[in-house]
Amino acid sequence: MTANDERRDFLAALELPPGGRLVEVTDDAPAGSEGSCDAILCIDRIAHVRDRGEMLIAWARALKPGGRVLYTDPAIVGGLITSDEIAARSGGGLLVLAPQGENEGLIEAAGLWLLRADDATEALALSASTRLRERAGREAELVQSEGRERFDVQQRCLQATSRMASERRLARIAFLAKKPA
């Protein structure tokens, strides 16, 4: 499954009404003012948010009654992970790892109803290994634009992500939740 296929499936799961307002979250900014959107989509960004509980509360406020949110969390601890692996996976930036079950509790605490929690770990492993190979094939170009240190950090991050996800020690889950009507 490609990233485009996955995004299409996520949009279908959100059941956006005709003319409905979709907000795609790409950073830490609020999704909108109170009751301003029908659906929120956040692909993998939640792992870089320091307080995901507060983010979910803000999303719940931004949703209209009956609105839906779908987000993927690519940083769920599914097994033993070393400090070196955590450092490699974070790529030098903020990464908030979550224990299994944490997201479900935060969704409920935000006043949302969890509709589904689907395992998307295979897609994480495949995406990381594909990006790792693609970047390796463009190493000279990327080292020139990113610098050697940044290139190496990104490669280590992708390698660690691919390995841990393949071994099911790192999971990615897609959470679909709804604001009560």
Buried (B, 14 or more C-beta within 10 A) or exposed (E): EEEEEBEEBBBEBBBBEEEBBBBEBEEBEBBBEEEBBBBBBBBBBBBBBEEBBBBBBBBBBBBBEEBBBBBBBBBBBBEEBEEEBBBBBBBEEEBBBBEEEBBBEBBEEBBBEBBEBBBBBEBBBBBBBBBBEEBEEEEEEBBEEBEEEBBEBBBBBBBBBBBBBBEEBBBBBBBBBBBEE
